[in-house]
Amino acid sequence: MSTTPTSTTDRLSPGWISRSFSRRKKSPDSRPTTSSSQLSPQPSRRSSNSNSSRRSTGSGSRTIRGMVNRIRSASNASIPKTQNQELDFKEVDDWFTGFQRYNQLVTKSERPYTSPEFTKASKQLTKNCGGNLIRGLPEALFDFSLLWCPADASTSRDDNEPSWSWTSHTGRINFPFDPTSCPDTYTTPRSTGETFRSEIQNFHIGPSDAPYTVRRDKNSSLRIRYPPYFHAPRGSDPTLESSTLRFTTQTIPADGFTASQLHYAGSEIPCSQLLNSNGKHCGVLMSHESAISAPHYHGPYEFVLLSRNKRVEPAEHTRKPVQSTMHPPGTPIWDGGRFVWDEEVVDFDEECFKAGEWCVLNVMLIRWDEGRGVAERVAVGRMHEDAWSALGPQRKDMVLR
């Protein structure tokens, strides 16, 4: 394993034009590589649901760890009934199952937005479950659908599509935090309450003088908590002038944060470690470092608060699913065309930040085009709430394109 130190990393700061980051040599060892180029510990063989099974071993730089042991055979209980056939949306009549199928359809192919299969599925979903698809995203579960991530290192974009939608990404994508596609999450008893919390009161699409208010599904079966809000007037047609997304939320400056590429089995994965200005591991960014640091000519960076997922312990009884779009709890590893079920990315250094059920925030990294007064999405990620609160979040009206 190469022990060559990395070059000085670039900071996420105003006017940040990234230099090329050093690339580590691929290791013949199949174990994952940490941000400090050390080998991570061998996967855990313990079957335990205790909090200790989630703790990072050693220093906070070790950011990939073994999950609890699982049975290796496939389980019909943890995968959709359509596992061995083409996805069928005709019998879907609720958005929990609907988003799970939507996830599979979008993730399994490149540029599905232009495919006849996606067009057909979209019509069936909106007819049976209600709502619209806005730039490819179901408005009923808009919070879920904003948490898409590139599944490759591609930085090319379709400029005709808004940056906040996966339709702008020309490569493959995945949804690593989708509660409908994590067996350990959706099999927990309903009595345990919600598994997802939105931090956004309302999303609006279109011009400021006649915005369309996104109609999110409040069905209790989805186990989502929203901030109290009333449905505002619908406004304009969401299919018209739908490139602009407006909402009010908390933000913090990204000055001083550092992104460091993570590796699995000797290869880069679409996940980078997030370090705060003190060099503490406080979160992750779900993208390749090279994509985050691509040269640009825009203004300053900020982190924007979106939502939270409940942190669920891996269940001993959960079997490895056949569908590659099903993922374990926490922050999963995407390796090629599948999620890895034996290991996970560590969200933060638990020696510096206290663990808790709702302590991790889903955030979006944006950069401003100050000349136009709008921002664009760079990546989504997760950050510990203490690291977030330490920077004094400010409420701000967001305009994303």
Secondary structure by P-SEA (a helix, b strand, c coil): cccccccccccccccccccccccccccccccccccccccccccccccccccccccccccccccccccccccccccccccccccccccccccccccaaaaaaaaaaaaacccccccaaaaaaaaaaaaaccccccccccccccccccccccccccccccccccccccccccbbbbbccccccccccccccccccccbbbcccccccccccbbbbbbccccccccccccccccccccccccccccbbbbbbbbbbcccbbbbbbbcccccccbbbbbccccccccccccccccccccccccbbbbbbbbccccccccccccccccccccccccccccccccccccccccccccccccccccccbbbbbbbcccccbbbbccccccccccccccbbbbbbbbcc
